[in-house]
């Protein structure tokens, strides 16, 4: 807060805010698919007249699958970065990127939301919103959690015999029963996160785990960014930035390959604008 001064005197010197610097390499993704000539020849022959279109559609379908795989990894890194740490534990890459979230912005509810009363849930959210306002100088405007976690809010009212109308408007209740969301509850736009990614073992894992809540201001000051870097492929145009794809044939063994490459890194520039909450103490 500024301090009053005496007229005609020198202005108070205020120290600069400064920024903590950290370095991390871009995440490098490069994947491809290989088509054997026998497969392509068979596709071309099916239906005779439309054979070539069949082969082209199959290539496009496989290319879209590569794109979807990369999209899934990008989304995975975005959600993990909003949790404060992006941990990569893969056969070729192991890394831990710390986004320098303030320690008191990684919080744990005093009482599990599975058994908490509506008053306790409201007190939690109000306290976490105050953290963001005091440290980030912005109002929290959005909250993300799984559907199971959002359901705990409504279930708390029911289990404790509290009329949901006490804190929820008719519109909020209607929206919850029709879409599962609670728009405007305590001044936040609540969004369920149900997307999953599939491991190599075929296991489906949610980007956001149950009983985890991420809330904050996602708009003011551009607090999150997705940086994109130049491609490392010689076939790409000079200084090409973004997702690069190419296709080529191999003479021996004969076959066609399609490849997509992407250099990127999710960046959290204002970690003080977020709170990550564990709702199961």
Secondary structure, DSSP 8 states (H G I E B T S, - for coil): ------TTS-----------------EEEEEEEEEEHHHHHHHHHTTGGGHHHHHHHHHHHHHHHHHHHHHHHHHHHHHHHHTTEEEEE-SS-EEEEE----GGGEEE-SS-TTT--HHHHHHHHHHHHHHHHHHHSS---EEEE-HHHHHHHHHHHHHTT--GGGTS-HHHHHHHHHHS--TTGGG-EEEE---EEE-TTS-EEESS-TTEEEEE-SSTT--EEEEE-B---TTS-TT-BS-EEEEEEEETTEEEEEEEEEEEEEEES-GGGEEEEE---
